Amino acid sequence: MSTLEFPIKFENPTFSLLGIVLGASVISLLYLSHKRLRIAQKRLELVEWKKLRRIVGALNIGTKMCVVLALSFMLARPYFPTTIEVPVDAASEEQLAQYTVTAMLLMDASYSMNYSDLKPSRFEVSKTMGRLLINKMTSKDLLGFMSFAGRIYDTEFPTVNRTRITTKIDNQTLHQSTAIGTALETAIGVLDTYPAGGKAVVLFSDGKNNLGIDITSAVDAAVSLKIPVSTVSFGTYSMGEADPIALRDIASQTGGKFFEVRNEEIENLATSISQISHEVKVTALKAVYDRLTIPAKDYPTPTVVFSVLLVATLFLMWFTGV
């Protein structure tokens, strides 16, 4: 069964209704003013300057054509495209989505993540949050993945293909030791190869670094390249090598945000992920932009232009009679 669709989609019903009312007014006035035609002609015949009569006639026709064109514009798209500048912190989710960021998700796969202070374990909760984060980031954002313990195990370079990353998360297993500094430095090196723009690292860990590169050198590299590192801490402090203070310091020094997971309920995890994805994007963009330039729609200006044309048309209709 087919459905009837209008050829013009009304962008704004209020402005479209205004256009219809004004258009109907013009048609009515054209009809009513026709009777004044003979009087207007007699007035113009008294004027000896033929050039003036031609100018008035051209203006009369021109303003009517402009009114018709302006009305058609208002019915179809009653705005002028423009741009506005918005501070990064004040940008809405829709405005942030117009900018693309490149991010690396680092997942700690060390044995200490097997502690069950989060149910069923820190590791399983981090995998759940990883999948939630991937789904929460906008489709245009490039997202990469890296798992680590005493060394780097799995790497997926930043991509829009979320399935490849989800598959790697699902297949993660636990290993010995924790080399946070090595993972950070490697991820920062990967991001440095991508074009300029917002970049970020998201680190999932319980926070205890005991192997590999010193964290300080990795943090210095992130700061020099303006890549904020947001950290997500899993586990109770001092239990099973959990060290949220170390993760908080990494976030603070690099301009990222620190988050702590204390409840494994899926509703709480989803809420946390919404905050994390928002802050990851904001911190990544703040590192390179002071303000965001956002496409916008200017509705008042077309209305003013149409109103001026209508007033001019009505005056000429009164003067010429048509």
N, C-alpha and C positions, 0 to 999 in steps of 0.2 A: 504493500500500500504506500503510495507516494504522498509526500507532505508538501504543502505550499510554503515556499520561503520567499521573503521579500528580497529584492535585489540589493537593497541598501540596509546595512546593519547599523542601527542607531547606537552610536558610541555612548551618548548620554541622553536618556529619555527626556530630561527637563529641557535641555537645549534644543532637542529635536522638536518638542512640542512648541517651544517659542518660535522656531523657524516656520512651522506650519501656520501658526496664528498670524505671524507677520506676513507670510506669503498670501494668505487669504485676505488680509487687509489691503495689500497692494492690488490684488485683482478686483476687489470691491471698489476701491477708489478709482481705478482705471475705468470701470464701468460708469460710476457716478459722474466722473469728470468729463465724460465724452460730450455731455450737453454743453460744456463750456468751450468747445472747440471753435465755434463760429465767433464767439466773443473774443477769444484769444487771437484768432486770425485778424480780426479787425484792429485789435490793439497793435499787433505787430506790423500791419500795413501802414500805420501812421508813422512808423519808424523808417527813416530814409536809409539808414545804414544796413545794407543787405548783409554785410559781414557779421554784424551783431546778431541778425536773425539766424544766420548759419551756425554761429557759435552756440546760441541758445538751443537750437535744434539738435546739434551734435551732443551737447551736454545732456539734453533731455533723454535722447536715445542711449547715450553711454551710461548714465546713472542707472537707467532701468535694466540694462544688460548686466551691470555690475551687481545690482541687487539680486537678480536671478542667479548669477554665478555664486555670490556669497551665500545665498539661501541654500543652494545645492551643496556647497561646501559644509555648511552647518548641519545639514541633514545627514551627510555621510561621515564627516569627521570634524566635529565642532571645536578644534583646537589647533594651535600652531605647535609643532615640535620645538622643544627648547631643552636646556640643561640647567641643572641646579647643582650647587656644591654642598656636600653634607659632611660634617665631621665623622670620622670613622666610628667613633664611639656612639654617635647618635643615629647611625644608619640602621634601617629596618632589615629584617631578614630578606625581603624582596630586593632591597637595594644592594645588600651584600652579595646576593646571588648573581648580580650582574658582573661581578669581578671574579676571576679565576685565581685560585691559589694552588700551589704544589706542595704536598705534605707527605711526610714519611711516618708511618706507624711502626714503632719499635716495640716488640713484645718479648718480655723476659720469659725465657723457657728454662730457667734453672730449677733445681730440685726444691729450693726453698719455696717456690710458688705452689708446691703441692700441699702446703699446710691448709688445714680445714677450719681456720678461724672464720673464713668465708665459706659458705656451703655451695657446692660440695668441696670446692677447693679454690684457692686464689687463682690458680691457672684456668680453671673452667669458667670462673667469673670473668676473667680478663678476656677469654676467647669470646664469651657472649657480648661483652662490651665492644670488642673489636668489630664483630659483625654489625652491631647497632651503629657504631660510628661510621662504618663504610656506607650503610644505607642512609645515614643522616646527612652526609656531605652532599652538596649539590652535584648533579650529573656532569657538569662541566669541569669540576675540580679534578686535578690529577692527584691520585693517591697511590703511594707505594707502601710496601710492607717489608719488614725485616725481623726475623726472630733470632734471638741470641741467648747464649748461656756463657760458657767459657770462650766461645768464638761465635762467628756469624754462621747460622745454619741455612736459613732460607731467605731469599731476597726476590722481591718483585719490584721492578722499577715503576715510578709513577705512571699511572694509566687511568683511563676512564672505565676500563673493564673491571667491574666490581667482582664478577664471578671468579676470576683468577685469584684475587686476593682472598676471597671467602674460602676457596678451596684450600689455599695454603694455611689459613688459620685453622680450619677443621683438622688438618693433618699434622698439627704440631704435637711433639712429644717433649718430655723433660730431659735435661742433660746436666752435667756437672758444672759448677762454678758460675760466676756472674761477671761479665766484662762490659759494664755499662759504658765506660769511656771509649772502648773500642767500637761499640755499636754506634754511639753518638758521632764519633769522628767519621766513621764510614758513611752514615746517613747524611751528614753535612757535606761530605765529598760528593755524594750522589746529587744532592740538591744544587750544588754549585755548578754542575754541568748544564742545568736547565736555564732557559732565558730569564732575564730579569723580571721581577714581579713578586707578589706575595709568596713567601715560602715559610714552612713551619715543620717542626718535628713534634710528634706526640709519643711520649715514652710511657709504656705500661710496665711497672716493675714494683717489687717490694723494697727496692732501694739500696741493697747492700752490694757494693762493688768490691770484688776481691781478686780480680785478675785483669791483665791487659793494660791498656793505656790509662794513664791517670785522668780522672774526670776533668781536672782543671784545664788541661790543654784542649780538650774537646769543647769545653765551655768557652774558652777564649776564641776558638775557631768560629763558634756559633755567633758570638758577639761581633767579631770582625766582619762577618758576612751578613749581619743583620737577619739572622734566622732564629726566631724565638723557639724555645723548647718548652712545651707544656707537659707537665708530668702528672701521672695518675698513680697514686700510691695504693697498693693492695696489702692488707694485713695489719695486725695490731703491733704497735711500736714495741720493739725489743723481743717480739715473739718470732722465732724462726728467721732471724736475720732481717726482719723488717726494719727499715730506716727511713721513715717519711721525711725526717729533717733534711737528709741529703737530697732528696727529690725536690723538696721545697726550695733549697738553695739553688739548684740547677735552674728551676723556673724563674726565680727572682733575678738571678744574674743575667739571664739571656732575654728577659722581657716577656717570658711566657707566663702561664697561669698554673697554679698547683691545685690538684683535686685529690680528695681522699675518699676511697670507697669503704664504707662501713656497714652497708646493708646490701645483701645479695638479692633482695626481692626485685623482680623484673621491672616493676613500676618505678622503683627508685633508680635502677640502672638506666632506664629510658630517660628519666628526668635529668640525671647526671650527664648522659650523652648529649642531650640537647644543649646543656650549658657548655660542655666541652667543645662541641662542634662550632658553636657560636664564638666562643673565646679564641679558638684556634684560628678561625678566619679573621677575627678582629685584630688579634696580635700580629698575624702575618701581614695584613694590609697596613697596619699602623707602622710597621717597620720600614715601609717604602712610600707611604702616602700620608700627607697631613689631612687632606680632605678628598672625598670621592666625588667625581663628576658623574652625575646620574641623569639619564634622559628623562624628561618630564613633559607634561602637556599644559600648554597655556590656553585656558578657556576664556578668560576675560577679553583678551585682545580681539579675537574674531567677533565677539559680540559688540564691542565698541565700533569696529570698522563697519559692521553691518548696520548698526544704528545710524552712523553718520551718513552712509549711503542712502538709507531709507529717508532720513530727514531731507537730504538734498533732492531726492526723487519727488517727495511729496511737495516740496516748494515749487519745483519746476512743473509738476502736474497742476498745481494751482495757478501758476503763471501762464502756462500754455494751454491748459484745458485737457491735456492727454498725458 
